[in-house]
Amino acid sequence: MNWIILIIAGLFEVGFTFCLGKIKGATGTDFYLWGAGFVISVTLSMFLLAKAAQTLPVGTAYPVWTGIGAVGTVLIGILFFHEPATLGRLFFMTTLIISIVGLKLI
């Protein structure tokens, strides 16, 4: 169950980076709505990470959480913010996924 909580925490990390990207060009009400989404996502992400770290080793939980956020943020950047999907980015994202899986297995 704690692995599921950790994965959800990582997805909320992706959520707050998405909101951060949307805040970049927002004004008026949109700025405040994306800002609220950012604050809510950060809060939930940190809370769930802390909850998962109660039973999972911190040396595993934190890197997995960060890795989910990093991979998700790269994908969000490519899909929604039209960032380049270069071979190098995809290669290192793949190595990061392999590392996350390796930490889970060990």
Secondary structure as GFF3:
##gff-version 3
##sequence-region A 1 106
A	DSSP	alpha_helix	2	23	.	.	.	ID=ss1
A	DSSP	alpha_helix	28	52	.	.	.	ID=ss2
A	DSSP	alpha_helix	58	80	.	.	.	ID=ss3
A	DSSP	alpha_helix	87	105	.	.	.	ID=ss4
###
